[in-house]
């Protein structure tokens, strides 16, 4: 009976841990493509992307490198004519990053290293 109680308690603890948010971290290096999918093998509940220097944007020149995204709330900015453009979005099994020099979208700037944290 003691073994069965211990096994039952362990099973309950494992079940409780499985519902806690899990954090996956990683890096990617931009390739300069206008749009690029980064595969994670799961769809994040939240995503945070920064450059290797530790920032998501450069406020002095309006360059956008990343930020905090949620499944229904991508990181978006307004372009020069007032249209929304995406910097970063969560997609099924990963996320999408963008590069457009004219729009100051730099989440996929060529040869730039990025760090991400994705919550499962």
Buried (B, 14 or more C-beta within 10 A) or exposed (E): EEEEEEEEEEEEEEEEEEEEEEEBEEEBEBEEEEBBEBEBEBBBEBBBBBBEEEEBBBEEEEBBBBBBBBBEEBBBBEEEEEEEBBBBBBBEEBBBBBBBEEBBBBBBBEEBEBBBBBBB
